[in-house]
Amino acid sequence: MTSMTFGRAINAGLRRAMEQDPRVLIMGEDVGKLGGVFRITDGLQKDFGPLRVVDTPLAESGIMGTAVGLAFRGYRPVVEIQFDGFIYPAFDQIVSQVAKMHYRSRGTVKLPLTIRVPFGGGIGSPEHHSESPEAYFTHTSGLRVISVSNPQDAYTMIQQAIASDDPVLYFEPKRRYHVKGEVDEAAAPQLPMGSARVVSEGTDVTLVAYGPLVPTARDAAVAASDEGVSVEVIDLRSLAPIDFATVEGSVRKTGRLVITHEAAQSGGVGAEIAASITERCFEYLEHAPVRVTGFDIPYPPARLESHHLPDLDRILDGVDCVLDRPSSLAGVVSGSAAS
C-alpha cells in the first residue's frame, strides 16, 4: 500500500496503462511539457515522448475528432478536457460520433476512447471551470460515464476505462486532487467498472452520492449516527450504466432514499435514480426520495459557491426530511432540495 494524492493516483494509473499497452496515448491542452493545468500528466511526456503524450491546439472539437480517428485505427487515446465547462465545443463529436459509431457500424467498429473531465466546484473558480455536466452524457446511449471519489478507485478505474472497448467519460472531482489515500498498485480491481460500492452500512436511510460528495456523505452518516440515525452510504461510481441492483437492495432494507450531487437538480442523475427506485421499490418506501443538489442556476461567483454546493448540513436536512423530522426541506414539492 502506498499513500498518494488523488491526482497522483490518476497519474500512476495512466502510467501503468501506457506501460502495458503501446496503443495508449494521451492528448490535450498543455498535458505534455506542463503536465496539465492540474499536473495530472506530469512527467509522462518526458518518459513516453511527445508522440504518446501530445500537446494539442486549444480546440476541443479538433481534439475529439482526432481521437475518434485514432480510436477507429486501433489506438486507445485518452483525451483530457482541461476544465468541465470546456467540453461543450466537443459535445457534437461526443454525442454524434463517439457514442454512435459502434451502433452505426453494427458492431464492426469499436471506439476505445477515454475522456478525462475534471469537474465540480469547490476550488474558487467561476463558470466554465466549476461545472457538473455529467447528465448531458448519461442521457446519451453508447457512452459509459463514471465518477471516482477516492485515490484507489482513481488509480484502478482509469485503467479499467482505458482497457474498455466502449467510450468512457471519466469524471474526476478537481477539489479532491490533493486528498491523500492508500493505494494498492498491485491489487486486482475489487469491483467491475459499472458497480456501485457500499461505503458504510446502515439501516435507516440510504444516502447515494458520487465523485466529490462521497466524503461529505460519509461525514453526514457519522454526524447522523450521533443522533441515533443509521445511514447507509453508497458511492455510485458508475453513472451510466447505474448499478440499480445495489441501490435497490439498500432501499428495500432502509425504506428511505436521499440522493446528493453538485449538478443542478432538474434532469440530473438524482432524478433518474429517484424515479427508477420509486418504480422498483414503491412498496418498500416510507417516504418519497429526496434530492440534495446544486441549484438550477448558472454556476455562481466563487464567493457564493459555498451556498450553492450541497454540504453536511443540507445533506443532514435531507436525511431529516425522509425521516419526517423537522427540516428546512419539509414541505418542498417532490422532496426537492433546490426549488
Salt bridges, closest charged atoms under 4 A:
ASP21 OD2 - ARG23 NH2 2.89
ASP21 OD2 - ARG76 NE 3.96
ASP47 OD2 - ARG15 NH1 2.73
ASP47 OD1 - LYS46 NZ 3.98
GLU80 OE1 - ARG116 NH1 2.78
ASP84 OD2 - LYS174 NZ 2.57
GLU131 OE2 - HIS128 ND1 3.34
ASP153 OD2 - ARG197 NH1 2.74
ASP153 OD2 - ARG237 NE 3.01
ASP165 OD1 - ARG76 NH2 2.64
ASP166 OD2 - ARG144 NE 3.03
GLU172 OE2 - ARG116 NH2 2.73
GLU227 OE1 - ARG325 NH2 2.62
GLU232 OE1 - LYS253 NZ 2.56
GLU248 OE2 - ARG252 NH2 2.93
GLU248 OE1 - ARG280 NH1 3.51
GLU262 OE2 - ARG175 NH2 2.40
ASP320 OD1 - ARG325 NE 3.27
ASP324 OD1 - HIS287 NE2 3.68
